[in-house]
Amino acid sequence: MHQSKEERVHRVFETISAHYDRMNSVISFRRHLKWREDVMRRMNVQKGKRALDVCCGTADWAIALAEAVGPEGEVYGLDFSENMLKVGEQKVKARGLVNVTLIHGNAMQLPFPDNTFDYVTIGFGLRNVPDYMTVLREMHRVTKPGGMTVCLETSQPTLFGFRQLYYLYFRFIMPLFGKLLAKSYEEYSWLQESAREFPGRDELAEMFRQAGFVDIEVKPYTFGVAAMHIGYKR
Ligand SMILES: C[S@@+](CC[C@H](N)C(=O)[O-])C[C@H]1O[C@@H](n2cnc3c(N)ncnc32)[C@H](O)[C@@H]1O
């Protein structure tokens, strides 16, 4: 039976939610923690502001944003997988945060009015949606004028030699980790397929421009295995 990309992605995350955090660290050799820290440092989030984390999953970025904006600020996390959100809710509760609201929704149609947020983020989420441009335009729409949208995502390494090794790792080794640790080879194959199809740094910067963002900043991580893009709304 034919399954749309959206249905497949939804099933993948509903299935792996309990293993997601641990697998992230295994497959990226814990590098993702450093990338996330660096992105937050560059964003320099101010107290009392309002932020939205799209495709928030188990809520790590939403929690980091909530701690940065402080009790007088407000953070929303949005995801379409109820199981991922449940893991996120437990973490929010364990930290006693009252300024985070996790909501069930679709990144393709954000349930917020125009010009609502100072910061809009998406971490390892854009790769998963049916249409990258629709989501980037939605993120632009809900960003306030002068506010920023930030994407942290897998990217395409450019260094010859490293690039080839990376693709071998991603294609053949990483899904095996998935099979051994999360007992779900098929689900982790999705990660390598979606990462291979995702645009490189320059192409994504151009998509940010097309979505209406200006002053785009790009930062590659670990030889370009991942990249951060920041765009501002005029
Ligand atoms: C790889 S996880 C990233 C989670 C989290 N942002 C992080 O950095 O760890 C991707 C998340 O995107 C969510 N997702 C994928 N497509 C979506 C869509 N169209 N609307 C809302 N959430 C979506 C999945 O349910 C999953 O939780």
The ligand as a MOL file (V3000), in Angstrom:
LIG
                    3D

  0  0  0     0  0            999 V3000
M  V30 BEGIN CTAB
M  V30 COUNTS 27 29 0 0 0
M  V30 BEGIN ATOM
M  V30 1 C 14.2040 14.0960 14.2660 0
M  V30 2 S 12.8800 14.6190 15.2850 0 CHG=1
M  V30 3 C 13.4960 16.1250 15.9730 0
M  V30 4 C 12.9770 16.4110 17.3490 0
M  V30 5 C 13.5770 17.6270 18.0580 0
M  V30 6 N 13.3040 18.8540 17.3420 0
M  V30 7 C 15.0570 17.4780 18.2650 0
M  V30 8 O 15.8020 18.3670 17.8750 0
M  V30 9 O 15.4720 16.4800 18.8700 0 CHG=-1
M  V30 10 C 11.6970 15.2030 14.1190 0
M  V30 11 C 10.3600 15.5420 14.7300 0
M  V30 12 O 9.5660 16.1900 13.7340 0
M  V30 13 C 8.2200 15.7920 13.9180 0
M  V30 14 N 7.5110 16.0600 12.6540 0
M  V30 15 C 7.8000 15.5750 11.4290 0
M  V30 16 N 6.9620 16.0700 10.5040 0
M  V30 17 C 6.1190 16.9050 11.1610 0
M  V30 18 C 5.0480 17.7390 10.7510 0
M  V30 19 N 4.6510 17.7820 9.4750 0
M  V30 20 N 4.4230 18.4880 11.6800 0
M  V30 21 C 4.8020 18.4270 12.9830 0
M  V30 22 N 5.8060 17.6580 13.4400 0
M  V30 23 C 6.4600 16.9060 12.5370 0
M  V30 24 C 8.3250 14.3270 14.2880 0
M  V30 25 O 7.1630 13.8520 14.9250 0
M  V30 26 C 9.5610 14.3400 15.2060 0
M  V30 27 O 9.1990 14.5140 16.5550 0
M  V30 END ATOM
M  V30 BEGIN BOND
M  V30 1 1 1 2
M  V30 2 1 2 3
M  V30 3 1 2 10
M  V30 4 1 3 4
M  V30 5 1 4 5
M  V30 6 1 5 6
M  V30 7 1 5 7
M  V30 8 2 7 8
M  V30 9 1 7 9
M  V30 10 1 10 11
M  V30 11 1 11 12
M  V30 12 1 11 26
M  V30 13 1 12 13
M  V30 14 1 13 14
M  V30 15 1 13 24
M  V30 16 1 14 15
M  V30 17 1 14 23
M  V30 18 2 15 16
M  V30 19 1 16 17
M  V30 20 1 17 18
M  V30 21 2 17 23
M  V30 22 1 18 19
M  V30 23 2 18 20
M  V30 24 1 20 21
M  V30 25 2 21 22
M  V30 26 1 22 23
M  V30 27 1 24 25
M  V30 28 1 24 26
M  V30 29 1 26 27
M  V30 END BOND
M  V30 END CTAB
M  END
